[in-house]
Amino acid sequence: MSTRDWDAATYHQISAPQQAWAREQLERLELRGDEVVCDAGCGSGKVTAMLAELVPNGRVYAVDVAPSMVEHTQALLGERVRAFCQDLTELSLPEPVDAIFSNATFHWIADHAKLFAALAGALKPGGQLVAQCGGFGNIDAFRILADEVAATGEFAPYFTDWHGPWNYARADITAERLEAAGFIDIQTWLEPRPTVIEEPESFVRTVCLVRHLDLLPEELHESFIRAVLARSGTPLTLDYVRLNIVARRGGEGR
Ligand SMILES: C[S@@+](CC[C@H](N)C(=O)[O-])C[C@H]1O[C@@H](n2cnc3c(N)ncnc32)[C@H](O)[C@@H]1O
C-alpha cells in the first residue's frame, strides 16, 4: 500500500490522459441510472463526476487512500457523493454496490488477490467490475530512464533501496486472481496506449515521478525532473500499456 499523499489540485488539472481513458471505460458499464456504484481510487473526483452522471437516480461512493484526494472529491461533488479515505484492500462501504468502477489505480496496489477479494466482498452478487490500470510493460522506457538518473551523482544516495511501488500485472494472471476471488464472466486484456503529454513537468512531478520525489529532498526535485525529461525526448511520449478488466461477482442476482 502507498500511504503517501498526492497533490490533488494539480492532479485535477493535468490528468487529461486518465480522464480520456476513463471515458472509454465508463461505456463498458451497464447501468439503468438508479444503481449504487463505487469509484475505487477516485483521485481528485473528475472521473467520479462522470460516473455520477450515469446514475442520476442512484448513489455514489468514492474511495481513495490519499486524504487530499478524498477531500478534493468531496468538495467537488458535495452531496452527490460520499467519499471515504480507505485502502481498497480493506474496502468497507455502507451497503453492497451494483457496480465498482476503477481507473488508473490498481497498479498502485501490490496485493491484487487481496484487492479483488475486497472488491468482491463489496459487490452485490452479479454486480459489475469495470476497471483499467497500468498493465505489464507500462511506461517501461520512461521508468528505465528515471531509474538511470536516480542511480547517478547526487541522487544516488537517496535510491539505494529503491523499488518502485507499481504492480503492472499480466492479463492472464489477473484473470486467475479474479476467478479465485469469486468473479465470473471475466475479460482481461492489455492495450498499448502511447500518449503525448501536454504539460510534461507538472505531469511527471505529479504522477510518474511522484514516489521518486518522496525520497529526495525538496532542493533536488527540480534538477531530478529536468534530468529525467532531458533524456526523454520532445514531445514527451509515454508508452502507456493499460490492463482492462471486465467481470461480475459470482452468485445469484445477475
Ligand atoms: C492516478 S490516480 C487515478 C485517480 C482517478 N481514478 C483518475 O482516473 O483520475 C491513482 C489513485 O489511486 C489511489 N490509490 C493508490 N493506492 C490505493 C489504495 N491502496 N487504496 C485506495 N486508493 C489508492 C491514489 O491515492 C490515487 O488517488
PDBQT file of the ligand as one rigid body, heavy atoms in Angstrom, charges set to zero:
ROOT
HETATM    1  C1  LIG A 301      -3.513   8.080 -10.946  1.00  0.00    +0.000 C 
HETATM    2  S1  LIG A 301      -4.673   8.306  -9.664  1.00  0.00    +0.000 S 
HETATM    3  C2  LIG A 301      -6.199   7.912 -10.508  1.00  0.00    +0.000 C 
HETATM    4  C3  LIG A 301      -7.349   8.689  -9.933  1.00  0.00    +0.000 C 
HETATM    5  C4  LIG A 301      -8.675   8.609 -10.715  1.00  0.00    +0.000 C 
HETATM    6  N1  LIG A 301      -9.241   7.284 -10.701  1.00  0.00    +0.000 N 
HETATM    7  C5  LIG A 301      -8.493   9.094 -12.131  1.00  0.00    +0.000 C 
HETATM    8  O1  LIG A 301      -8.667   8.306 -13.063  1.00  0.00    +0.000 OA
HETATM    9  O2  LIG A 301      -8.192  10.279 -12.326  1.00  0.00    +0.000 OA
HETATM   10  C6  LIG A 301      -4.418   6.873  -8.625  1.00  0.00    +0.000 C 
HETATM   11  C7  LIG A 301      -5.204   6.961  -7.316  1.00  0.00    +0.000 C 
HETATM   12  O3  LIG A 301      -5.139   5.698  -6.653  1.00  0.00    +0.000 OA
HETATM   13  C8  LIG A 301      -5.130   5.953  -5.272  1.00  0.00    +0.000 C 
HETATM   14  N2  LIG A 301      -4.668   4.758  -4.565  1.00  0.00    +0.000 N 
HETATM   15  C9  LIG A 301      -3.441   4.196  -4.623  1.00  0.00    +0.000 A 
HETATM   16  N3  LIG A 301      -3.371   3.122  -3.822  1.00  0.00    +0.000 NA
HETATM   17  C10 LIG A 301      -4.610   2.995  -3.249  1.00  0.00    +0.000 A 
HETATM   18  C11 LIG A 301      -5.167   2.080  -2.314  1.00  0.00    +0.000 A 
HETATM   19  N4  LIG A 301      -4.437   1.069  -1.813  1.00  0.00    +0.000 N 
HETATM   20  N5  LIG A 301      -6.444   2.256  -1.921  1.00  0.00    +0.000 NA
HETATM   21  C12 LIG A 301      -7.183   3.290  -2.424  1.00  0.00    +0.000 A 
HETATM   22  N6  LIG A 301      -6.698   4.192  -3.317  1.00  0.00    +0.000 NA
HETATM   23  C13 LIG A 301      -5.423   4.040  -3.722  1.00  0.00    +0.000 A 
HETATM   24  C14 LIG A 301      -4.186   7.141  -5.156  1.00  0.00    +0.000 C 
HETATM   25  O4  LIG A 301      -4.279   7.778  -3.910  1.00  0.00    +0.000 OA
HETATM   26  C15 LIG A 301      -4.642   7.982  -6.336  1.00  0.00    +0.000 C 
HETATM   27  O5  LIG A 301      -5.657   8.892  -5.981  1.00  0.00    +0.000 OA
ENDROOT
TORSDOF 0
